[in-house]
Amino acid sequence: MSRSRHLGKIRKRLEDVKSQWVRPARADFSDNESARLATDALLDGGSEAYWRVLSQEGEVDFLSSVEAQYIQAQAREPPCPPDTLGGAEAGPKGLDSSSLQSGTYFPVASEGSEPALLHSWASAEKPYLKEKSSATVYFQTDKHNNIRDLVRRCITRTSQVLVILMDVFTDVEIFCDILEAANKRGVFVCVLLDQGGVKLFQEMCDKIQISDSHLKNISIRSVEGEVYCAKSGRKFAGQIREKFIISDWRFVLSGSYSFTWLCGHVHRNILSKFTGQAVELFDEEFRHLYASSKPVMGLKSPRLVAPVPPGAALANGRLSSSSGSASDRTSSNPFSGRSGGSHPPPKSKQNKTKTKTTLWFLMAFS
């Protein structure tokens, strides 16, 4: 006697696409409840519980071995409530059911309120709006535009503010470029690292003997990806796979390139440069990531403060400049050299320009 068996969403589609007699179905982008139940089981009970749920749901093994290991390695226990006395209304492991996160398949949203940074920054001047919109793509195979050299040239030509979002940062030469920009040229640098890459970054700093005194004008913080939370309260965080650089708020470099020796010499990567309106999307993404970031322990992550330049006064506890001149436009192409007939603006005008941008940056981080 045969009996019908339950098929999970992915398994059913696999059988349909393998059969030449089944017509193509409309694309279904809804949640996969079976996959959610299996992921929760992996978080709560390990591999055996995961396979048991897959069998019960008639679903295929949808996680690679690397993904399954990552979920188990990153699993975190739910926070313990102040009152551990269990009762009829208590949820799993003594947690009140009303305090548990939603068990939806999608990651949970942050419950923290946005800091004042996002509001003050949103109303600040945005230099990239003055630039013409453009997009340029570079490949590792283009020997005339080496990606590592393009990144380093971008850093060395930044004059005011440098923002970096990176997954792995172990390239000592690029770090030297950043240290020189901050310590020698007074560039304000903010580095957001993926939480998983912090240990490697700290190892690099230890090997080259970097101390707090070398991190002047540099803020180094860590940030996580989205958070998946099971009904039991156990959860794990994803990684930051976004990588981009914002230079002087005028252009963005973004792509697959990581700040490592291997990426610079043997791994194939792609790098894109954006100017104009497209930079606003990266600007907003950075602000949201900064709002959820945390200072890297053991490394200085200072409040970015610049010395009061001539012509600036302190009003209501905040720097204000007496200069009313518009900021100068720096070259939107960091990869082209200065023309022989060009002349830099007077030093006093340069100081006023940097003062204005610095004050805007300080306002954003206040």
PADRENKE-452008 format. One record per residue (C-alpha): residue number from 1; chain; x, y, z. Coordinates in Angstrom, 3 decimals, decimal comma. Layout:
<lumtor:NUM; zavo:A; xx:X; yy:Y; zz:Z>
...
//
This chain:
<lumtor:1; zavo:A; xx:0,000; yy:0,000; zz:0,000>
<lumtor:2; zavo:A; xx:1,515; yy:3,294; zz:-1,092>
<lumtor:3; zavo:A; xx:1,093; yy:6,513; zz:0,735>
<lumtor:4; zavo:A; xx:1,754; yy:10,077; zz:-0,348>
<lumtor:5; zavo:A; xx:4,798; yy:11,690; zz:1,203>
<lumtor:6; zavo:A; xx:5,214; yy:15,331; zz:2,129>
<lumtor:7; zavo:A; xx:7,655; yy:17,223; zz:-0,068>
<lumtor:8; zavo:A; xx:9,500; yy:20,309; zz:1,027>
<lumtor:9; zavo:A; xx:9,420; yy:23,386; zz:-1,143>
<lumtor:10; zavo:A; xx:12,907; yy:22,929; zz:-2,608>
<lumtor:11; zavo:A; xx:12,583; yy:19,161; zz:-3,089>
<lumtor:12; zavo:A; xx:9,281; yy:19,545; zz:-4,928>
<lumtor:13; zavo:A; xx:10,746; yy:22,132; zz:-7,255>
<lumtor:14; zavo:A; xx:13,757; yy:19,904; zz:-7,921>
<lumtor:15; zavo:A; xx:11,497; yy:17,066; zz:-8,958>
<lumtor:16; zavo:A; xx:9,503; yy:19,400; zz:-11,183>
<lumtor:17; zavo:A; xx:12,528; yy:20,830; zz:-12,998>
<lumtor:18; zavo:A; xx:13,992; yy:17,345; zz:-13,495>
<lumtor:19; zavo:A; xx:10,802; yy:16,095; zz:-15,139>
<lumtor:20; zavo:A; xx:10,301; yy:16,946; zz:-18,785>
<lumtor:21; zavo:A; xx:6,534; yy:16,504; zz:-18,416>
<lumtor:22; zavo:A; xx:5,941; yy:19,231; zz:-15,828>
<lumtor:23; zavo:A; xx:5,291; yy:22,697; zz:-17,157>
<lumtor:24; zavo:A; xx:7,351; yy:25,605; zz:-15,769>
<lumtor:25; zavo:A; xx:5,713; yy:27,134; zz:-12,718>
<lumtor:26; zavo:A; xx:5,540; yy:30,770; zz:-11,756>
<lumtor:27; zavo:A; xx:8,540; yy:31,871; zz:-9,701>
<lumtor:28; zavo:A; xx:7,826; yy:31,577; zz:-5,974>
<lumtor:29; zavo:A; xx:9,805; yy:33,936; zz:-3,719>
<lumtor:30; zavo:A; xx:7,847; yy:33,282; zz:-0,539>
<lumtor:31; zavo:A; xx:9,455; yy:32,029; zz:2,670>
<lumtor:32; zavo:A; xx:10,419; yy:28,394; zz:3,008>
<lumtor:33; zavo:A; xx:8,924; yy:27,245; zz:6,296>
<lumtor:34; zavo:A; xx:10,695; yy:23,881; zz:6,157>
<lumtor:35; zavo:A; xx:14,058; yy:25,585; zz:5,770>
<lumtor:36; zavo:A; xx:13,297; yy:27,848; zz:8,703>
<lumtor:37; zavo:A; xx:12,383; yy:24,921; zz:10,933>
<lumtor:38; zavo:A; xx:15,556; yy:23,072; zz:9,938>
<lumtor:39; zavo:A; xx:17,740; yy:26,117; zz:10,581>
<lumtor:40; zavo:A; xx:16,163; yy:26,584; zz:14,006>
<lumtor:41; zavo:A; xx:16,819; yy:22,910; zz:14,742>
<lumtor:42; zavo:A; xx:20,467; yy:23,271; zz:13,732>
<lumtor:43; zavo:A; xx:20,834; yy:26,247; zz:16,059>
<lumtor:44; zavo:A; xx:19,116; yy:24,540; zz:18,985>
<lumtor:45; zavo:A; xx:20,055; yy:20,879; zz:18,635>
<lumtor:46; zavo:A; xx:22,961; yy:20,577; zz:16,226>
<lumtor:47; zavo:A; xx:23,364; yy:18,410; zz:13,124>
<lumtor:48; zavo:A; xx:21,217; yy:15,495; zz:14,323>
<lumtor:49; zavo:A; xx:18,240; yy:17,749; zz:14,988>
<lumtor:50; zavo:A; xx:18,790; yy:19,423; zz:11,594>
<lumtor:51; zavo:A; xx:18,682; yy:16,114; zz:9,710>
<lumtor:52; zavo:A; xx:15,664; yy:14,944; zz:11,698>
<lumtor:53; zavo:A; xx:13,642; yy:18,001; zz:10,699>
<lumtor:54; zavo:A; xx:14,716; yy:17,659; zz:7,067>
<lumtor:55; zavo:A; xx:13,421; yy:14,086; zz:7,095>
<lumtor:56; zavo:A; xx:10,144; yy:15,080; zz:8,706>
<lumtor:57; zavo:A; xx:9,610; yy:17,975; zz:6,294>
<lumtor:58; zavo:A; xx:10,676; yy:16,017; zz:3,208>
<lumtor:59; zavo:A; xx:13,216; yy:18,712; zz:2,395>
<lumtor:60; zavo:A; xx:16,668; yy:18,522; zz:0,838>
<lumtor:61; zavo:A; xx:19,877; yy:19,465; zz:2,625>
<lumtor:62; zavo:A; xx:19,995; yy:23,106; zz:1,544>
<lumtor:63; zavo:A; xx:23,079; yy:24,145; zz:3,559>
<lumtor:64; zavo:A; xx:26,658; yy:23,532; zz:2,472>
<lumtor:65; zavo:A; xx:29,030; yy:22,023; zz:5,025>
<lumtor:66; zavo:A; xx:30,723; yy:25,412; zz:5,420>
<lumtor:67; zavo:A; xx:27,404; yy:27,155; zz:6,083>
<lumtor:68; zavo:A; xx:26,304; yy:24,572; zz:8,642>
<lumtor:69; zavo:A; xx:29,633; yy:24,850; zz:10,464>
<lumtor:70; zavo:A; xx:29,396; yy:28,641; zz:10,427>
<lumtor:71; zavo:A; xx:25,901; yy:28,646; zz:11,948>
<lumtor:72; zavo:A; xx:26,936; yy:26,299; zz:14,749>
<lumtor:73; zavo:A; xx:30,170; yy:28,170; zz:15,432>
<lumtor:74; zavo:A; xx:28,449; yy:31,558; zz:15,571>
<lumtor:75; zavo:A; xx:25,419; yy:30,459; zz:17,613>
<lumtor:76; zavo:A; xx:24,784; yy:32,611; zz:20,678>
<lumtor:77; zavo:A; xx:22,600; yy:31,894; zz:23,674>
<lumtor:78; zavo:A; xx:19,632; yy:34,174; zz:24,382>
<lumtor:79; zavo:A; xx:20,100; yy:36,740; zz:27,152>
<lumtor:80; zavo:A; xx:19,104; yy:35,504; zz:30,594>
<lumtor:81; zavo:A; xx:16,073; yy:37,323; zz:32,048>
<lumtor:82; zavo:A; xx:16,408; yy:38,927; zz:35,508>
<lumtor:83; zavo:A; xx:13,820; yy:36,538; zz:36,954>
<lumtor:84; zavo:A; xx:14,772; yy:32,939; zz:36,168>
<lumtor:85; zavo:A; xx:11,739; yy:31,441; zz:37,921>
<lumtor:86; zavo:A; xx:9,876; yy:29,350; zz:35,379>
<lumtor:87; zavo:A; xx:6,128; yy:29,163; zz:35,219>
<lumtor:88; zavo:A; xx:3,279; yy:28,138; zz:33,029>
<lumtor:89; zavo:A; xx:3,856; yy:31,137; zz:30,784>
<lumtor:90; zavo:A; xx:7,621; yy:30,639; zz:30,537>
<lumtor:91; zavo:A; xx:9,099; yy:29,813; zz:27,152>
<lumtor:92; zavo:A; xx:12,056; yy:27,549; zz:26,388>
<lumtor:93; zavo:A; xx:14,966; yy:27,688; zz:28,806>
<lumtor:94; zavo:A; xx:13,033; yy:29,916; zz:31,198>
<lumtor:95; zavo:A; xx:12,506; yy:32,725; zz:28,707>
<lumtor:96; zavo:A; xx:9,171; yy:34,483; zz:28,751>
<lumtor:97; zavo:A; xx:7,434; yy:33,765; zz:25,451>
<lumtor:98; zavo:A; xx:6,514; yy:37,409; zz:25,028>
<lumtor:99; zavo:A; xx:10,186; yy:38,398; zz:25,121>
<lumtor:100; zavo:A; xx:11,270; yy:36,032; zz:22,362>
<lumtor:101; zavo:A; xx:12,126; yy:37,384; zz:18,946>
<lumtor:102; zavo:A; xx:9,914; yy:36,511; zz:16,039>
<lumtor:103; zavo:A; xx:10,714; yy:33,144; zz:14,512>
<lumtor:104; zavo:A; xx:10,386; yy:34,379; zz:10,954>
<lumtor:105; zavo:A; xx:12,754; yy:33,228; zz:8,247>
<lumtor:106; zavo:A; xx:13,999; yy:36,750; zz:7,689>
<lumtor:107; zavo:A; xx:16,676; yy:38,214; zz:10,009>
<lumtor:108; zavo:A; xx:15,481; yy:40,276; zz:12,914>
<lumtor:109; zavo:A; xx:15,695; yy:44,041; zz:12,695>
<lumtor:110; zavo:A; xx:17,747; yy:46,105; zz:15,073>
<lumtor:111; zavo:A; xx:15,761; yy:47,389; zz:18,025>
<lumtor:112; zavo:A; xx:18,189; yy:50,192; zz:18,776>
<lumtor:113; zavo:A; xx:17,241; yy:53,747; zz:17,963>
<lumtor:114; zavo:A; xx:19,264; yy:55,650; zz:15,418>
<lumtor:115; zavo:A; xx:21,757; yy:58,040; zz:17,021>
<lumtor:116; zavo:A; xx:21,846; yy:61,729; zz:16,362>
<lumtor:117; zavo:A; xx:24,571; yy:61,008; zz:13,816>
<lumtor:118; zavo:A; xx:22,039; yy:59,951; zz:11,197>
<lumtor:119; zavo:A; xx:19,905; yy:63,065; zz:11,591>
<lumtor:120; zavo:A; xx:22,706; yy:65,630; zz:11,606>
<lumtor:121; zavo:A; xx:24,513; yy:63,871; zz:8,787>
<lumtor:122; zavo:A; xx:21,423; yy:63,750; zz:6,602>
<lumtor:123; zavo:A; xx:21,096; yy:67,531; zz:6,718>
<lumtor:124; zavo:A; xx:24,784; yy:68,197; zz:6,094>
<lumtor:125; zavo:A; xx:26,266; yy:69,335; zz:2,822>
<lumtor:126; zavo:A; xx:26,967; yy:66,499; zz:0,396>
<lumtor:127; zavo:A; xx:29,924; yy:67,271; zz:-1,887>
<lumtor:128; zavo:A; xx:29,223; yy:64,300; zz:-4,175>
<lumtor:129; zavo:A; xx:26,073; yy:66,026; zz:-5,426>
<lumtor:130; zavo:A; xx:28,333; yy:68,549; zz:-7,160>
<lumtor:131; zavo:A; xx:30,045; yy:65,850; zz:-9,202>
<lumtor:132; zavo:A; xx:28,899; yy:64,461; zz:-12,534>
<lumtor:133; zavo:A; xx:27,500; yy:60,932; zz:-12,262>
<lumtor:134; zavo:A; xx:29,780; yy:58,287; zz:-13,736>
<lumtor:135; zavo:A; xx:30,758; yy:54,639; zz:-13,294>
<lumtor:136; zavo:A; xx:34,071; yy:53,035; zz:-14,216>
<lumtor:137; zavo:A; xx:34,918; yy:49,338; zz:-13,875>
<lumtor:138; zavo:A; xx:38,403; yy:47,876; zz:-13,376>
<lumtor:139; zavo:A; xx:39,403; yy:44,211; zz:-13,587>
<lumtor:140; zavo:A; xx:42,405; yy:42,476; zz:-12,075>
<lumtor:141; zavo:A; xx:43,531; yy:41,405; zz:-15,546>
<lumtor:142; zavo:A; xx:43,998; yy:45,027; zz:-16,623>
<lumtor:143; zavo:A; xx:47,719; yy:45,442; zz:-16,005>
<lumtor:144; zavo:A; xx:47,563; yy:49,161; zz:-16,836>
<lumtor:145; zavo:A; xx:45,162; yy:49,767; zz:-13,933>
<lumtor:146; zavo:A; xx:46,307; yy:47,524; zz:-11,105>
<lumtor:147; zavo:A; xx:43,483; yy:47,406; zz:-8,548>
<lumtor:148; zavo:A; xx:45,783; yy:47,536; zz:-5,535>
<lumtor:149; zavo:A; xx:47,556; yy:50,571; zz:-6,953>
<lumtor:150; zavo:A; xx:44,216; yy:52,260; zz:-7,652>
<lumtor:151; zavo:A; xx:43,158; yy:51,766; zz:-4,034>
<lumtor:152; zavo:A; xx:46,472; yy:53,034; zz:-2,677>
<lumtor:153; zavo:A; xx:46,411; yy:56,035; zz:-5,022>
<lumtor:154; zavo:A; xx:42,907; yy:56,864; zz:-3,820>
<lumtor:155; zavo:A; xx:44,082; yy:56,848; zz:-0,194>
<lumtor:156; zavo:A; xx:47,201; yy:58,913; zz:-0,837>
<lumtor:157; zavo:A; xx:45,208; yy:61,569; zz:-2,704>
<lumtor:158; zavo:A; xx:42,442; yy:61,913; zz:-0,118>
<lumtor:159; zavo:A; xx:42,818; yy:65,281; zz:1,555>
<lumtor:160; zavo:A; xx:39,965; yy:65,554; zz:4,066>
<lumtor:161; zavo:A; xx:37,874; yy:62,484; zz:4,960>
<lumtor:162; zavo:A; xx:38,376; yy:58,786; zz:4,230>
<lumtor:163; zavo:A; xx:35,700; yy:56,176; zz:5,004>
<lumtor:164; zavo:A; xx:36,466; yy:52,455; zz:4,648>
<lumtor:165; zavo:A; xx:34,159; yy:49,444; zz:5,009>
<lumtor:166; zavo:A; xx:36,141; yy:46,212; zz:4,789>
<lumtor:167; zavo:A; xx:35,787; yy:42,520; zz:5,583>
<lumtor:168; zavo:A; xx:39,476; yy:41,614; zz:5,976>
<lumtor:169; zavo:A; xx:42,309; yy:44,107; zz:6,513>
<lumtor:170; zavo:A; xx:45,833; yy:42,661; zz:6,748>
<lumtor:171; zavo:A; xx:47,732; yy:44,558; zz:4,033>
<lumtor:172; zavo:A; xx:50,509; yy:46,412; zz:5,867>
<lumtor:173; zavo:A; xx:51,326; yy:48,741; zz:2,975>
<lumtor:174; zavo:A; xx:47,749; yy:49,940; zz:2,654>
<lumtor:175; zavo:A; xx:47,673; yy:50,411; zz:6,433>
<lumtor:176; zavo:A; xx:50,813; yy:52,551; zz:6,134>
<lumtor:177; zavo:A; xx:49,046; yy:54,661; zz:3,508>
<lumtor:178; zavo:A; xx:46,180; yy:55,221; zz:5,948>
<lumtor:179; zavo:A; xx:48,498; yy:56,032; zz:8,845>
<lumtor:180; zavo:A; xx:50,353; yy:58,538; zz:6,701>
<lumtor:181; zavo:A; xx:47,108; yy:60,167; zz:5,565>
<lumtor:182; zavo:A; xx:45,881; yy:60,534; zz:9,151>
<lumtor:183; zavo:A; xx:49,149; yy:61,458; zz:10,886>
<lumtor:184; zavo:A; xx:50,946; yy:63,434; zz:8,202>
<lumtor:185; zavo:A; xx:48,139; yy:65,102; zz:6,262>
<lumtor:186; zavo:A; xx:45,453; yy:65,369; zz:8,951>
<lumtor:187; zavo:A; xx:42,906; yy:63,257; zz:7,069>
<lumtor:188; zavo:A; xx:40,059; yy:61,952; zz:9,246>
<lumtor:189; zavo:A; xx:39,761; yy:58,194; zz:8,769>
<lumtor:190; zavo:A; xx:36,907; yy:55,925; zz:9,834>
<lumtor:191; zavo:A; xx:37,369; yy:52,169; zz:9,321>
<lumtor:192; zavo:A; xx:34,455; yy:49,767; zz:9,789>
<lumtor:193; zavo:A; xx:35,623; yy:46,148; zz:9,935>
<lumtor:194; zavo:A; xx:33,595; yy:42,981; zz:9,802>
<lumtor:195; zavo:A; xx:33,527; yy:41,510; zz:13,296>
<lumtor:196; zavo:A; xx:35,027; yy:38,278; zz:11,975>
<lumtor:197; zavo:A; xx:38,048; yy:40,109; zz:10,597>
<lumtor:198; zavo:A; xx:38,908; yy:42,063; zz:13,746>
<lumtor:199; zavo:A; xx:41,247; yy:39,378; zz:15,122>
<lumtor:200; zavo:A; xx:43,337; yy:39,344; zz:11,934>
<lumtor:201; zavo:A; xx:43,518; yy:43,137; zz:11,969>
<lumtor:202; zavo:A; xx:44,703; yy:43,111; zz:15,579>
<lumtor:203; zavo:A; xx:47,316; yy:40,486; zz:14,713>
<lumtor:204; zavo:A; xx:48,659; yy:42,766; zz:12,010>
<lumtor:205; zavo:A; xx:48,831; yy:45,692; zz:14,433>
<lumtor:206; zavo:A; xx:50,677; yy:43,537; zz:16,983>
<lumtor:207; zavo:A; xx:53,212; yy:42,311; zz:14,428>
<lumtor:208; zavo:A; xx:54,104; yy:45,812; zz:13,253>
<lumtor:209; zavo:A; xx:53,922; yy:47,231; zz:16,796>
<lumtor:210; zavo:A; xx:51,142; yy:49,777; zz:16,322>
<lumtor:211; zavo:A; xx:50,114; yy:51,592; zz:19,488>
<lumtor:212; zavo:A; xx:47,399; yy:54,106; zz:20,319>
<lumtor:213; zavo:A; xx:49,770; yy:56,976; zz:19,614>
<lumtor:214; zavo:A; xx:49,944; yy:55,917; zz:15,953>
<lumtor:215; zavo:A; xx:46,183; yy:56,036; zz:15,478>
<lumtor:216; zavo:A; xx:45,685; yy:59,786; zz:15,555>
<lumtor:217; zavo:A; xx:42,543; yy:60,882; zz:13,690>
<lumtor:218; zavo:A; xx:41,601; yy:57,225; zz:13,044>
<lumtor:219; zavo:A; xx:38,390; yy:55,601; zz:14,273>
<lumtor:220; zavo:A; xx:38,370; yy:51,796; zz:14,046>
<lumtor:221; zavo:A; xx:35,077; yy:50,040; zz:14,719>
<lumtor:222; zavo:A; xx:33,517; yy:46,637; zz:14,069>
<lumtor:223; zavo:A; xx:30,126; yy:45,753; zz:12,634>
<lumtor:224; zavo:A; xx:28,163; yy:42,551; zz:12,018>
<lumtor:225; zavo:A; xx:25,842; yy:41,419; zz:9,258>
<lumtor:226; zavo:A; xx:22,148; yy:40,654; zz:9,696>
<lumtor:227; zavo:A; xx:21,024; yy:38,564; zz:12,675>
<lumtor:228; zavo:A; xx:19,011; yy:35,352; zz:12,386>
<lumtor:229; zavo:A; xx:17,035; yy:34,497; zz:15,517>
<lumtor:230; zavo:A; xx:15,296; yy:31,183; zz:16,242>
<lumtor:231; zavo:A; xx:12,095; yy:30,921; zz:18,276>
<lumtor:232; zavo:A; xx:14,129; yy:29,622; zz:21,215>
<lumtor:233; zavo:A; xx:16,060; yy:32,891; zz:21,314>
<lumtor:234; zavo:A; xx:19,347; yy:31,432; zz:20,049>
<lumtor:235; zavo:A; xx:20,764; yy:33,467; zz:17,207>
<lumtor:236; zavo:A; xx:23,761; yy:34,051; zz:14,968>
<lumtor:237; zavo:A; xx:25,037; yy:37,043; zz:13,043>
<lumtor:238; zavo:A; xx:26,108; yy:37,179; zz:9,437>
<lumtor:239; zavo:A; xx:29,203; yy:38,773; zz:7,975>
<lumtor:240; zavo:A; xx:29,898; yy:42,050; zz:6,239>
<lumtor:241; zavo:A; xx:30,610; yy:41,254; zz:2,611>
<lumtor:242; zavo:A; xx:30,217; yy:44,826; zz:1,397>
<lumtor:243; zavo:A; xx:33,487; yy:46,569; zz:0,659>
<lumtor:244; zavo:A; xx:33,842; yy:50,198; zz:-0,321>
<lumtor:245; zavo:A; xx:35,848; yy:53,378; zz:0,186>
<lumtor:246; zavo:A; xx:34,450; yy:56,915; zz:0,208>
<lumtor:247; zavo:A; xx:37,052; yy:59,586; zz:-0,472>
<lumtor:248; zavo:A; xx:36,352; yy:63,191; zz:0,522>
<lumtor:249; zavo:A; xx:32,621; yy:62,437; zz:0,061>
<lumtor:250; zavo:A; xx:33,102; yy:62,875; zz:-3,693>
<lumtor:251; zavo:A; xx:33,533; yy:59,355; zz:-5,094>
<lumtor:252; zavo:A; xx:33,350; yy:55,684; zz:-4,102>
<lumtor:253; zavo:A; xx:35,506; yy:52,662; zz:-4,866>
<lumtor:254; zavo:A; xx:33,591; yy:49,422; zz:-4,411>
<lumtor:255; zavo:A; xx:34,016; yy:45,804; zz:-5,444>
<lumtor:256; zavo:A; xx:35,294; yy:42,390; zz:-4,403>
<lumtor:257; zavo:A; xx:38,745; yy:43,607; zz:-3,365>
<lumtor:258; zavo:A; xx:39,842; yy:42,985; zz:0,250>
<lumtor:259; zavo:A; xx:42,821; yy:44,634; zz:1,924>
<lumtor:260; zavo:A; xx:45,063; yy:41,552; zz:1,829>
<lumtor:261; zavo:A; xx:48,323; yy:40,650; zz:0,117>
<lumtor:262; zavo:A; xx:46,649; yy:37,770; zz:-1,740>
<lumtor:263; zavo:A; xx:43,959; yy:40,027; zz:-3,193>
<lumtor:264; zavo:A; xx:46,616; yy:42,434; zz:-4,330>
<lumtor:265; zavo:A; xx:48,790; yy:39,869; zz:-6,084>
<lumtor:266; zavo:A; xx:47,020; yy:36,627; zz:-7,006>
<lumtor:267; zavo:A; xx:43,255; yy:36,734; zz:-6,390>
<lumtor:268; zavo:A; xx:41,162; yy:38,064; zz:-9,260>
<lumtor:269; zavo:A; xx:38,956; yy:40,977; zz:-8,266>
<lumtor:270; zavo:A; xx:36,739; yy:43,672; zz:-9,685>
<lumtor:271; zavo:A; xx:36,638; yy:47,323; zz:-8,644>
<lumtor:272; zavo:A; xx:34,113; yy:49,992; zz:-9,611>
<lumtor:273; zavo:A; xx:34,364; yy:53,737; zz:-9,184>
<lumtor:274; zavo:A; xx:31,209; yy:55,827; zz:-8,775>
<lumtor:275; zavo:A; xx:30,761; yy:59,580; zz:-8,733>
<lumtor:276; zavo:A; xx:27,733; yy:61,821; zz:-8,442>
<lumtor:277; zavo:A; xx:24,292; yy:60,718; zz:-7,287>
<lumtor:278; zavo:A; xx:25,265; yy:57,041; zz:-6,868>
<lumtor:279; zavo:A; xx:27,568; yy:57,970; zz:-3,979>
<lumtor:280; zavo:A; xx:24,510; yy:58,868; zz:-1,895>
<lumtor:281; zavo:A; xx:23,545; yy:55,190; zz:-1,624>
<lumtor:282; zavo:A; xx:26,951; yy:54,332; zz:-0,169>
<lumtor:283; zavo:A; xx:26,751; yy:57,378; zz:2,091>
<lumtor:284; zavo:A; xx:23,441; yy:56,177; zz:3,549>
<lumtor:285; zavo:A; xx:24,652; yy:52,584; zz:3,908>
<lumtor:286; zavo:A; xx:27,740; yy:53,705; zz:5,792>
<lumtor:287; zavo:A; xx:25,681; yy:55,839; zz:8,183>
<lumtor:288; zavo:A; xx:23,433; yy:52,897; zz:9,056>
<lumtor:289; zavo:A; xx:26,371; yy:50,546; zz:9,551>
<lumtor:290; zavo:A; xx:28,208; yy:53,118; zz:11,677>
<lumtor:291; zavo:A; xx:25,125; yy:53,460; zz:13,882>
<lumtor:292; zavo:A; xx:25,267; yy:49,730; zz:14,729>
<lumtor:293; zavo:A; xx:29,067; yy:49,489; zz:14,989>
<lumtor:294; zavo:A; xx:31,160; yy:49,138; zz:18,141>
<lumtor:295; zavo:A; xx:34,690; yy:50,327; zz:18,972>
<lumtor:296; zavo:A; xx:37,352; yy:47,673; zz:18,478>
<lumtor:297; zavo:A; xx:38,665; yy:46,684; zz:21,895>
<lumtor:298; zavo:A; xx:42,386; yy:47,132; zz:22,368>
<lumtor:299; zavo:A; xx:42,588; yy:49,751; zz:19,627>
<lumtor:300; zavo:A; xx:41,961; yy:53,446; zz:19,932>
<lumtor:301; zavo:A; xx:38,667; yy:54,537; zz:18,427>
<lumtor:302; zavo:A; xx:38,674; yy:58,238; zz:19,278>
<lumtor:303; zavo:A; xx:36,112; yy:60,923; zz:18,868>
<lumtor:304; zavo:A; xx:37,326; yy:62,694; zz:15,765>
<lumtor:305; zavo:A; xx:38,479; yy:66,120; zz:16,883>
<lumtor:306; zavo:A; xx:40,549; yy:68,598; zz:14,945>
<lumtor:307; zavo:A; xx:42,491; yy:71,572; zz:16,333>
<lumtor:308; zavo:A; xx:40,657; yy:74,870; zz:16,053>
<lumtor:309; zavo:A; xx:42,000; yy:76,561; zz:12,899>
<lumtor:310; zavo:A; xx:42,422; yy:80,306; zz:12,495>
<lumtor:311; zavo:A; xx:39,125; yy:82,021; zz:11,902>
<lumtor:312; zavo:A; xx:37,074; yy:79,400; zz:13,729>
<lumtor:313; zavo:A; xx:35,255; yy:80,171; zz:16,963>
<lumtor:314; zavo:A; xx:33,564; yy:78,053; zz:19,595>
<lumtor:315; zavo:A; xx:29,818; yy:78,705; zz:19,732>
<lumtor:316; zavo:A; xx:27,446; yy:76,803; zz:22,008>
<lumtor:317; zavo:A; xx:30,092; yy:74,156; zz:22,585>
<lumtor:318; zavo:A; xx:30,483; yy:73,520; zz:18,847>
<lumtor:319; zavo:A; xx:33,059; yy:74,716; zz:16,375>
<lumtor:320; zavo:A; xx:31,899; yy:77,352; zz:13,939>
<lumtor:321; zavo:A; xx:33,835; yy:78,951; zz:11,133>
<lumtor:322; zavo:A; xx:33,747; yy:82,570; zz:10,121>
<lumtor:323; zavo:A; xx:34,524; yy:81,595; zz:6,562>
<lumtor:324; zavo:A; xx:31,591; yy:81,688; zz:4,192>
<lumtor:325; zavo:A; xx:33,394; yy:80,675; zz:1,020>
<lumtor:326; zavo:A; xx:32,249; yy:77,647; zz:-0,961>
<lumtor:327; zavo:A; xx:34,378; yy:74,543; zz:-0,723>
<lumtor:328; zavo:A; xx:36,819; yy:73,906; zz:-3,517>
<lumtor:329; zavo:A; xx:36,214; yy:71,051; zz:-5,879>
<lumtor:330; zavo:A; xx:38,866; yy:68,391; zz:-5,670>
<lumtor:331; zavo:A; xx:39,488; yy:66,188; zz:-8,663>
<lumtor:332; zavo:A; xx:36,853; yy:63,464; zz:-8,941>
<lumtor:333; zavo:A; xx:39,398; yy:61,204; zz:-10,638>
<lumtor:334; zavo:A; xx:41,953; yy:59,938; zz:-8,117>
<lumtor:335; zavo:A; xx:43,832; yy:58,055; zz:-10,811>
<lumtor:336; zavo:A; xx:44,872; yy:60,959; zz:-13,004>
<lumtor:337; zavo:A; xx:47,893; yy:63,130; zz:-12,283>
<lumtor:338; zavo:A; xx:47,918; yy:66,926; zz:-12,098>
<lumtor:339; zavo:A; xx:48,291; yy:68,679; zz:-15,403>
<lumtor:340; zavo:A; xx:51,466; yy:70,599; zz:-15,908>
<lumtor:341; zavo:A; xx:49,688; yy:73,928; zz:-16,263>
<lumtor:342; zavo:A; xx:47,499; yy:73,652; zz:-13,179>
<lumtor:343; zavo:A; xx:48,148; yy:75,782; zz:-10,136>
<lumtor:344; zavo:A; xx:46,994; yy:74,931; zz:-6,628>
<lumtor:345; zavo:A; xx:44,747; yy:77,457; zz:-4,939>
<lumtor:346; zavo:A; xx:46,252; yy:79,809; zz:-2,362>
<lumtor:347; zavo:A; xx:47,077; yy:78,136; zz:0,935>
<lumtor:348; zavo:A; xx:44,621; yy:80,328; zz:2,823>
<lumtor:349; zavo:A; xx:41,817; yy:79,152; zz:0,552>
<lumtor:350; zavo:A; xx:42,871; yy:75,538; zz:1,021>
<lumtor:351; zavo:A; xx:42,719; yy:75,989; zz:4,794>
<lumtor:352; zavo:A; xx:39,232; yy:77,496; zz:4,580>
<lumtor:353; zavo:A; xx:38,081; yy:74,621; zz:2,377>
<lumtor:354; zavo:A; xx:39,418; yy:71,964; zz:4,738>
<lumtor:355; zavo:A; xx:38,000; yy:73,822; zz:7,749>
<lumtor:356; zavo:A; xx:34,534; yy:73,809; zz:6,231>
<lumtor:357; zavo:A; xx:34,626; yy:70,109; zz:5,368>
<lumtor:358; zavo:A; xx:36,147; yy:69,249; zz:8,739>
<lumtor:359; zavo:A; xx:33,404; yy:71,108; zz:10,583>
<lumtor:360; zavo:A; xx:30,780; yy:69,280; zz:8,558>
<lumtor:361; zavo:A; xx:32,422; yy:65,940; zz:9,377>
<lumtor:362; zavo:A; xx:32,649; yy:66,781; zz:13,073>
<lumtor:363; zavo:A; xx:28,991; yy:67,757; zz:13,107>
<lumtor:364; zavo:A; xx:28,085; yy:64,408; zz:11,592>
<lumtor:365; zavo:A; xx:29,952; yy:62,496; zz:14,292>
<lumtor:366; zavo:A; xx:28,796; yy:64,649; zz:17,205>
//
